[in-house]
Amino acid sequence: MSGLIVRLEHVRSVPGFGVRPGLCTGGARAWFARYGLDWNAFRRDGIDAAVLEATGDAFALAVVAYAREVEARGR
């Protein structure tokens, strides 16, 4: 485990994926389903960055990098 918890606000606001930042809730839910990740647990508790990184998916890696930036800025 990495110790960094990625939360819904990170997924919904990550820049660089379309006209608007992040994924809408429906898109994020579908993305989680594609990787067999528990959407309801994520919404409730967030998800460890290492779990997302393990997917190797470009979106997951971008969200983790963005979450690290946000946390470093103290948000």
Helices and strands as residue ranges (DSSP letters): E 5-6, H 8-13, H 25-34, H 39-45, E 47-48, H 49-55, H 58-72
